[in-house]
Amino acid sequence: MQFPLDIAVGKFSLSSHLLFETLGFIIGFRYYLFLRKKSIDLIPQSNRAVILIGAAAGGFLFSRIIGSLENPTLFFNSPHPLLYFYSDKTIVGGLLGGLIGVEISKKIIHEKKSSGDLFTYPILLALMIGRIGYFSMGVYEDTYGIETSSVFGMDLGDGLKRHPVTLYEIAFLLLVWLMLMLIEKNVKLKNGYRFQFFMIVYLIFRFSLDFIKPGERYFYGLGTIQISCIFGLIYYSRTIYRMLFKQSLLIEHE
């Protein structure tokens, strides 16, 4: 397998990374519109639009802040720091930044209802599609794993057997989708807990996954993304407690 896995279009070559990342955004957003049309949205359309803007702005900014700080040495020594900042991004930063943007937007418009549930499945779909693009880059994008002798090891373009962490993530996201569907088939979760469940399990997964990814380490051997995951999990600590010990508080009782 030759990395990067670009697509030949006549005499030109189309970046699979760019293609699947773009498709992830487009298909994920279209799926969100489809679900919103089918469901009863408790949030007025005008407020939902403001929340979307807040999510997009927060996600754009923080995905690049945390992405740039993954390798601060490269960032601060880059001859073009603004270009580095714009091009280096991470999903964890995007999700946490989107969360911050949403909460600020809701404060401004005085919206108190939970808004994340409607985004959950579209985000899962968009992430899975986008991760195909990251996998297509092999070692030419900072989303590959460390060397391994495991049966899952793959040559991602440098002749070494590495953990294909993007494929692990796609499999995990699919599992989360199936878990949520199974849970909601048996019980009705209270408004907001579908998204919170997704965020909690994803942050735990990404915290664990980064132990098998190369990168700079700081506090107790943790990287920037792992530290960000910890802050995110602290934010959701009340929900984690309920998931572990007070499950009845998460369920909508008839």
C-alpha positions as CSV (number, residue, x, y, z in Angstrom):
1,M,0.0,0.0,0.0
2,Q,1.5,3.3,-1.1
3,F,1.0,6.3,1.2
4,P,-0.3,8.9,0.9
5,L,-3.3,7.3,-0.8
6,D,-4.2,10.0,-3.3
7,I,-6.8,9.6,-6.0
8,A,-5.7,9.9,-9.7
9,V,-8.1,12.1,-11.7
10,G,-6.7,12.2,-15.3
11,K,-3.3,13.9,-15.1
12,F,-4.1,15.3,-11.7
13,S,-3.9,13.8,-8.2
14,L,-6.7,14.5,-5.6
15,S,-5.8,14.4,-1.9
16,S,-7.8,11.6,-0.2
17,H,-7.3,13.5,3.1
18,L,-8.9,16.6,1.8
19,L,-11.7,14.7,0.0
20,F,-12.8,12.6,3.0
21,E,-12.4,15.5,5.4
22,T,-14.6,17.7,3.2
23,L,-17.1,14.8,2.7
24,G,-17.2,14.3,6.5
25,F,-18.3,17.9,7.1
26,I,-20.8,17.9,4.3
27,I,-22.4,14.5,5.0
28,G,-22.3,15.0,8.7
29,F,-24.1,18.4,8.4
30,R,-26.7,17.0,5.9
31,Y,-27.3,14.1,8.3
32,Y,-27.9,16.7,11.1
33,L,-30.4,18.5,9.0
34,F,-32.2,15.2,8.2
35,L,-32.4,14.3,11.9
36,R,-33.6,17.7,12.9
37,K,-36.3,17.6,10.3
38,K,-37.5,14.2,11.6
39,S,-37.3,15.1,15.3
40,I,-39.1,17.6,17.6
41,D,-36.4,20.1,18.4
42,L,-37.0,21.8,21.7
43,I,-34.8,24.7,20.8
44,P,-36.2,27.4,18.5
45,Q,-34.6,27.7,15.1
46,S,-33.1,31.1,15.7
47,N,-31.4,29.9,18.9
48,R,-30.2,26.7,17.2
49,A,-28.6,28.9,14.5
50,V,-26.7,30.9,17.1
51,I,-25.6,27.7,18.9
52,L,-24.3,26.3,15.5
53,I,-22.3,29.4,15.0
54,G,-20.9,29.2,18.5
55,A,-20.0,25.6,18.1
56,A,-18.3,26.2,14.7
57,A,-16.3,29.2,16.0
58,G,-15.2,27.5,19.2
59,G,-14.3,24.3,17.4
60,F,-12.3,26.1,14.8
61,L,-10.3,28.1,17.3
62,F,-9.6,25.4,19.9
63,S,-8.9,22.6,17.4
64,R,-6.0,24.7,16.3
65,I,-4.9,25.9,19.7
66,I,-4.6,22.4,21.1
67,G,-3.3,21.1,17.7
68,S,-0.5,23.6,17.7
69,L,0.4,22.9,21.3
70,E,0.8,19.1,20.6
71,N,4.3,19.9,19.4
72,P,5.0,23.4,20.9
73,T,8.7,23.2,19.9
74,L,7.7,22.9,16.2
75,F,5.1,25.6,16.6
76,F,7.3,28.2,18.3
77,N,10.2,27.6,16.0
78,S,8.1,27.5,12.8
79,P,9.1,30.1,10.2
80,H,5.4,30.6,9.5
81,P,3.6,30.2,12.9
82,L,0.3,31.5,11.7
83,L,0.3,29.0,8.8
84,Y,1.3,26.2,11.3
85,F,-1.5,27.3,13.6
86,Y,-4.1,27.2,10.9
87,S,-3.1,23.9,9.4
88,D,-2.4,21.9,12.6
89,K,-5.7,20.9,14.3
90,T,-7.1,18.1,16.4
91,I,-10.6,16.6,16.9
92,V,-10.3,16.7,20.7
93,G,-9.7,20.5,20.6
94,G,-12.6,20.9,18.1
95,L,-15.0,19.0,20.3
96,L,-14.0,20.8,23.5
97,G,-13.8,24.1,21.8
98,G,-17.2,23.5,20.2
99,L,-18.6,22.7,23.7
100,I,-17.2,26.0,25.0
101,G,-18.6,27.9,22.1
102,V,-22.0,26.4,22.6
103,E,-22.1,27.1,26.3
104,I,-21.1,30.8,25.7
105,S,-23.7,31.1,22.9
106,K,-26.4,29.7,25.2
107,K,-25.5,32.1,27.9
108,I,-25.8,35.0,25.5
109,I,-29.2,34.0,24.2
110,H,-30.4,32.7,27.6
111,E,-31.1,29.2,26.2
112,K,-31.2,26.6,29.0
113,K,-32.1,23.4,27.2
114,S,-29.4,20.9,26.3
115,S,-28.5,21.1,22.7
116,G,-26.0,18.4,22.0
117,D,-28.1,15.3,21.5
118,L,-29.1,16.3,17.9
119,F,-25.4,16.6,17.0
120,T,-24.2,13.2,18.4
121,Y,-24.9,10.9,15.5
122,P,-23.8,13.4,12.8
123,I,-20.6,14.0,14.7
124,L,-19.9,10.3,14.9
125,L,-20.6,9.9,11.1
126,A,-18.4,13.0,10.2
127,L,-15.5,11.7,12.4
128,M,-15.6,8.2,10.8
129,I,-15.6,9.6,7.3
130,G,-12.9,12.2,8.1
131,R,-10.7,9.5,9.7
132,I,-10.5,7.6,6.5
133,G,-8.8,10.7,5.0
134,Y,-6.3,10.8,7.9
135,F,-5.5,7.1,7.5
136,S,-4.9,7.7,3.7
137,M,-1.9,10.0,4.7
138,G,0.0,7.3,6.6
139,V,3.0,8.8,8.4
140,Y,2.7,12.0,6.4
141,E,0.0,13.2,8.9
142,D,0.5,13.3,12.7
143,T,-2.2,10.6,13.2
144,Y,-0.2,7.4,13.1
145,G,0.9,5.1,15.9
146,I,4.2,4.0,17.4
147,E,6.0,0.9,16.3
148,T,4.4,-2.4,17.2
149,S,4.9,-6.2,16.7
150,S,1.2,-6.8,17.1
151,V,-0.8,-8.5,14.4
152,F,-2.5,-5.1,13.8
153,G,0.7,-3.4,12.8
154,M,0.8,-1.8,9.3
155,D,3.5,-0.2,7.2
156,L,2.1,3.4,6.9
157,G,4.8,4.6,4.6
158,D,8.1,4.5,6.4
159,G,8.8,0.7,6.3
160,L,7.9,0.2,10.0
161,K,5.0,-1.7,11.5
162,R,2.9,0.8,13.3
163,H,-0.4,1.0,15.1
164,P,-3.0,2.2,12.6
165,V,-4.6,4.4,15.2
166,T,-7.1,6.0,12.8
167,L,-8.5,2.6,12.0
168,Y,-8.8,1.9,15.7
169,E,-10.7,5.1,16.1
170,I,-13.1,4.4,13.3
171,A,-13.9,1.0,14.8
172,F,-14.4,2.6,18.2
173,L,-16.7,5.3,16.9
174,L,-18.8,2.6,15.1
175,L,-19.0,0.7,18.4
176,V,-20.1,3.9,20.3
177,W,-22.8,4.4,17.6
178,L,-24.1,0.8,18.1
179,M,-23.9,1.1,21.9
180,L,-26.0,4.3,21.9
181,M,-28.6,2.7,19.6
182,L,-28.8,-0.3,21.9
183,I,-29.1,1.8,25.0
184,E,-31.8,4.0,23.5
185,K,-33.7,1.0,22.2
186,N,-34.2,-0.1,25.8
187,V,-34.4,3.2,27.7
188,K,-35.1,6.8,27.0
189,L,-32.3,9.0,28.1
190,K,-33.0,12.4,29.5
191,N,-32.3,15.3,27.1
192,G,-28.5,16.0,26.9
193,Y,-27.2,12.6,28.1
194,R,-26.7,11.1,24.6
195,F,-24.2,13.7,23.8
196,Q,-22.6,13.6,27.2
197,F,-22.2,9.8,27.0
198,F,-20.5,10.2,23.6
199,M,-18.1,12.9,24.9
200,I,-17.1,11.0,28.0
201,V,-16.3,7.7,26.3
202,Y,-14.6,9.5,23.4
203,L,-12.4,11.5,25.8
204,I,-11.5,8.3,27.7
205,F,-10.7,6.6,24.4
206,R,-8.5,9.4,23.1
207,F,-6.7,9.7,26.4
208,S,-5.8,6.0,26.2
209,L,-5.1,6.0,22.4
210,D,-2.4,8.7,22.7
211,F,-0.2,6.4,24.7
212,I,0.5,4.5,21.5
213,K,1.1,7.7,19.4
214,P,4.4,9.6,19.2
215,G,4.6,13.1,20.4
216,E,5.9,15.4,23.0
217,R,5.1,14.6,26.7
218,Y,5.0,16.9,29.6
219,F,3.2,16.5,32.9
220,Y,3.7,12.9,34.2
221,G,4.4,11.8,30.6
222,L,1.1,13.1,29.2
223,G,0.7,14.9,26.0
224,T,-1.4,18.0,25.2
225,I,-4.4,16.1,24.0
226,Q,-4.3,13.8,27.0
227,I,-4.2,16.8,29.4
228,S,-7.1,18.3,27.4
229,C,-9.1,15.1,27.8
230,I,-8.6,15.2,31.6
231,F,-10.0,18.7,31.7
232,G,-13.0,17.6,29.6
233,L,-13.6,14.6,31.9
234,I,-13.4,16.9,34.9
235,Y,-16.1,19.0,33.3
236,Y,-18.3,15.9,32.9
237,S,-17.4,14.5,36.4
238,R,-21.0,14.9,37.6
239,T,-22.4,12.9,34.7
240,I,-19.6,10.3,35.1
241,Y,-20.7,9.8,38.7
242,R,-24.3,9.4,37.6
243,M,-23.3,6.9,34.9
244,L,-21.4,4.8,37.5
245,F,-23.7,5.0,40.5
246,K,-27.0,6.8,39.7
247,Q,-28.1,5.5,36.3
248,S,-31.7,6.1,37.1
249,L,-31.0,9.9,37.1
250,L,-30.1,9.6,33.4
251,I,-33.3,7.9,32.3
252,E,-36.6,9.6,31.4
253,H,-39.2,7.8,33.4
254,E,-42.8,7.5,32.1
